[in-house]
């Protein structure tokens, strides 16, 4: 059957929609079955300053891989699509970013990987698309639904439905 995983994908460089679509296609062919995807949302950068707005979506995935196999696959897909390694700590513009939000109800805390994603409850650009595909999903750590988390999220950044051009 596999494990139900929720992902966040984002891009703010180049053909943003194309990068996200290509990442989804590679995930589908290499990692597991994409069950659902949210609408595209155009969002302000979070945690750093740039003029390049992000496109973000969330997706659900059924996979037989472990969390670390998933992470390795996602990092490889990011690299294949042209994501550059960070030369500094902190956030930066990127052609593609694939984050594991949750992995079933598992809790993972290592230097390389933390699940659930430690910032997901603070980011509207994650919560709004996730609420579209899984509003009643219960966060494995806080035991709150995505709807409940959204109601108390303090993020005031702009997150708007994106109309494909």
N, C-alpha and C positions, 0 to 999 in steps of 0.2 A: 504493500500500500504506500509506503513512504511517509515522509514527514511533511506537514504543512508549514511553509516558510513564508513570511512576509518580507518584501524587499522594498527599498526606496531607490529609484534611479534618477539621476540628475545630470544636466549638461548646461554649460553657459558659454561654450566656445563653438564657433563654426556652425555647421548645420545641426543644431541641437536636436530637432525631432529625429533626423536620420540616425544620429548616434544612439539615441534611446531605442529606436526601432531595431537597429542592428544588434545592440546589446541583447534585447529581448529575443531576437531570432537565434542568437548564439546560445543564450541560456536554454531556450527550448530544445535546441539540437544537442547540446553538450551536457546539460545539468539535470533537467527534469521538465515536467509538464507545467507550462504556464496555465494557471486556472482562470485568472481574472486580472484585468488591468484597470486602473482608474483613468479618469480624464487626465489630460495634460494641464498642468498649472504653471503659470508664469509667476516667478517669485523673486523677491529681492535676495541678494547674497546674504548669508547668515554667518556672522563671525568675522567678516572682513569686508573691505570696501573695494568695489569695482563698479564700472558702469554697465557691465555685461550681466543682464538678467538671466536667471536660471529657468529652465524647463524642468519640472519634476513630475514624476508619477510614482504610484505604488503598484505592486503586483503581488499576486499570490502564486506560489509554486509548490508542486508536489515533487519531492526528491528522495532518492535512496542514499544520497551522499551524507557524510558526516558534516558537522559545522565547519571543520577545518578544511575538508576537501572542497566544500562550497566556497569558502574564503579564497583558497588557492585558485579555483576555477574563475571566480569573479576577478581576481587580480590579473589573471592571464588575459581574460576578455578585455579588461580595461587597457592593458598594455597593447594588445593587438589592435585596438581601436585608436591608439595614439596617445593615451594618457601618459604624461611624463611623471617620473618620480619626483617627489617634493625635494627641493634643495634646502628647505627650512621646515621647522615645525609650524603648525597653524594651518589655516585654510587658504586656498588659492583657487583661481579659475581652473576649470578642467573640461576636457571634451566629454568625459563620461565618469560618473561615480556610481558604483553599485554598493549599497549598504544592506547588510542582513539586519532586519529590524527584530524579528523573532524567529525562533526555530522550534516549532511545536511549543511545548511549555518548558523547554530546557533553559537552564541558567548556565552561562559560561562566563568565567572571569579569568582571563589570562592576559598577558601583556599584548599578545597579538590579536585577541578577539574578545569582545564583551557582548553577550547576548542576554537579555534584550539590549538593543542599542542604547547606550547610556544617555543620549540626548533626545531620543525620539519624543519623549513627553514634553519637551520644551520647544519643539519646532512645528509651527503651523504648516510649513511646506511638506511635512511628513504626515501630520495628523489629518489635514483636510482630504488628501487623496486616499489615505488609509480608511478614513471614515466612510468614504464613498463605496469601498469594496468590502469593508468589515466593521461596520459601526458598533456591533455588539461583541467584537473580539475582546477578550479579557486579557489585559497585560499580565504576563506571568509573575511579575515582581510586585506591582502595586495592587493587583486584583481589581483594578478599575477598568471599565469598558472604554473603548476609544472615544465614544460620545462623552463619557464622564470626564476623561482627561482633557478633551477639547474645551469643556466648560470652565476648566480652571487654568488653562494654559495662558501664560502672561505674554507670549510672543505677539507683538503688534505689527510685525512686518507684513507687507502686502503679498497676498497669495490670491491670484485671480485665475479663473478658468481661461485657458488658452485656446483661441480659435485658430486652427491650422490654416496656413495661408496657401 
